[in-house]
Amino acid sequence: MNKNPIHIIGGGLAGSEAAWQAAEAGVPVVLHEMRPVRGTDAHKTDGLAELVCSNSFRSDDAETNAVGLLHAEMRLAGSLIMSAGDANQVPAGGALAVDRDGFSEAVTRKIEAHPLITIRREEVPGLPRADWDQAIVATGPLTAAGLAQSIADVTGADALAFFDAIAPIVHFDTIDMDICWFQSRYDKVGPGGTGKDYINCPMDKEQYLAFVQALVDGQKTEFKQWEGTPYFDGCLPIEIMAERGVETLRHGPMKPMGLTNAHNPGVKAYAVVQLRQDNALGTLYNMVGFQTKLKHAEQVRVFRTIPGLETAEFARLGGLHRNTYINSPTLLDASLQLKSRPGLRFAGQITGCEGYVESAAIGLLAGRFAAAERLGHAPLVPPLTTAFGALLNHITGGHIVSDDEPGKRSFQPMNVNFGLFPPVEAPKAEGKRLRGKDKTVAKRRAVTSRALADCREWLGLPSRAEAAE
Ligand SMILES: Cc1cc2nc3c(=O)[nH]c(=O)nc-3n(C[C@H](O)[C@H](O)[C@H](O)COP(=O)(O)OP(=O)(O)OC[C@H]3O[C@@H](n4cnc5c(N)ncnc54)[C@H](O)[C@@H]3O)c2cc1C
């Protein structure tokens, strides 16, 4: 076996988990963390895996919640982040919330004590050196400037975002297609398109005027002091466009031109909200041009006034924050490796996942993939039916790259959610079709039990039935 260590840059959620997984597989690791030598705008301590904002890992319900399922899969895979989280839990209803200091101390202690891990407190100023033949960049949304610039240089200058406005994403099966219709503007058949690539939601004049007013009046999130950077790609939040004049949106993302309401062809819509397919499975649609800094509850309230979205469920809500992430679907292969430099992997939020748990999960995968290669095996990618596989697939290929909004990047960071999984048939109860909430819950249960069985198989663990014998 090649005895060279795997070099991991960044001792956050992803880097700590990657280091643990590789070392537990028997491979030496050097973990480079720049704090306390150099800080970030959000971190306050020199602890590994510091939680920079909330102390919640969100829902711990592995049966009907996608992030709860990810927790369960990570526990099966021997996750350090999950064991430290479980050991430092504080009461939070159905959520897993942790004592942030106890959690970070537990991760730091475990990493420091591991005989195969060396921690170097230093900033890595550029891309990993050429003699680091296996390396993982896990430097997060606040990657230090020197390394961020080197990454931009190798991946293409437009491939790294610094300030993001993101638009909401809706679960397709919650859109009312008796009101909305499929059509591309002027029925244009773009590359790979059919002329019916968008879902259109029609508004009359009264609905439009009320909607613009609701955007102007809606509560916005406040900017933090580190959010002084200009808008990415001139991608203005929708409420700022609304403030510029009542007609601005009707001449921008809500223009009705080239669209005919399939349910009511004789009546021209005054304005139209368009949604575009977001993943190859066709289970998620993003609201085109609807990047926003409205508070999350306000987004749900205001966007549900859009005809056809009255009962919409959101896989992700819009937001505005500083972020550093690469255009992973173009740049990375299925095992998170930079296509242009084999042996160099990315992990954590910099790959385009969102959230503590997702970042740690991608770190877990990157650590396993790098260790497998070091041990002479091909990395074994988790099946798409697992939360690991669904999230990985979003990052490395499941997202559809759109080229109809020049200058804008369509790949956006995302939390794990059920829209990323291949659909299942809704189970029946006593031969009868389920409806409404019962149907949703039954489908989620079917997805999560399939996921956990497939995850066990991927990890080489006995099935639950075998384990119980
Ligand atoms: C302000 C803010 C608030 C957030 N709030 C939440 C929240 O409430 N809930 C949630 O789930 N997610 C939140 N996130 C997202 C959260 O940061 C990420 O989900 C998670 O921390 C990312 O994990 P990571 O390991 O990719 O990055 P991080 O945890 O940020 O770890 C990256 C590490 O790399 C180090 N580093 C950077 N550059 C270098 C370098 N050149 N050399 C050596 N070390 C380097 C950093 O010091 C850091 O320790 C927030 C993000 C930000 C920026």
The ligand as a Gaussian input file, in Angstrom:
#p B3LYP/6-31G(d) Opt

LIG

0 1
 C      -22.836000      32.641000       8.252000
 C      -23.262000      31.254000       8.013000
 C      -24.318000      30.703000       8.749000
 C      -24.715000      29.380000       8.537000
 N      -25.712000      28.861000       9.287000
 C      -26.067000      27.548000       9.138000
 C      -27.063000      26.961000       9.973000
 O      -27.636000      27.612000      10.820000
 N      -27.368000      25.651000       9.778000
 C      -26.737000      24.889000       8.841000
 O      -27.053000      23.692000       8.737000
 N      -25.784000      25.424000       8.044000
 C      -25.451000      26.734000       8.172000
 N      -24.493000      27.308000       7.371000
 C      -23.895000      26.515000       6.399000
 C      -22.701000      25.868000       7.128000
 O      -21.595000      26.665000       7.174000
 C      -22.233000      24.750000       6.414000
 O      -23.312000      23.948000       6.203000
 C      -21.164000      23.928000       7.111000
 O      -20.463000      24.517000       8.170000
 C      -20.248000      23.667000       6.004000
 O      -19.376000      22.677000       6.392000
 P      -17.966000      22.637000       5.676000
 O      -17.177000      21.605000       6.362000
 O      -18.151000      22.561000       4.218000
 O      -17.358000      24.090000       5.995000
 P      -16.927000      24.682000       7.418000
 O      -17.645000      24.009000       8.509000
 O      -17.044000      26.159000       7.276000
 O      -15.405000      24.253000       7.523000
 C      -14.423000      24.763000       6.659000
 C      -13.131000      24.867000       7.435000
 O      -12.067000      25.166000       6.522000
 C      -11.188000      26.085000       7.132000
 N      -10.450000      26.757000       6.036000
 C      -10.924000      27.607000       5.098000
 N       -9.967000      27.928000       4.211000
 C       -8.829000      27.260000       4.604000
 C       -7.508000      27.169000       4.089000
 N       -7.136000      27.836000       2.980000
 N       -6.601000      26.399000       4.748000
 C       -6.953000      25.703000       5.873000
 N       -8.210000      25.764000       6.397000
 C       -9.142000      26.511000       5.759000
 C      -12.110000      26.975000       7.948000
 O      -11.416000      27.615000       9.003000
 C      -13.145000      25.976000       8.464000
 O      -12.798000      25.431000       9.712000
 C      -24.071000      28.615000       7.558000
 C      -23.020000      29.160000       6.813000
 C      -22.613000      30.459000       7.034000
 C      -21.477000      31.011000       6.229000

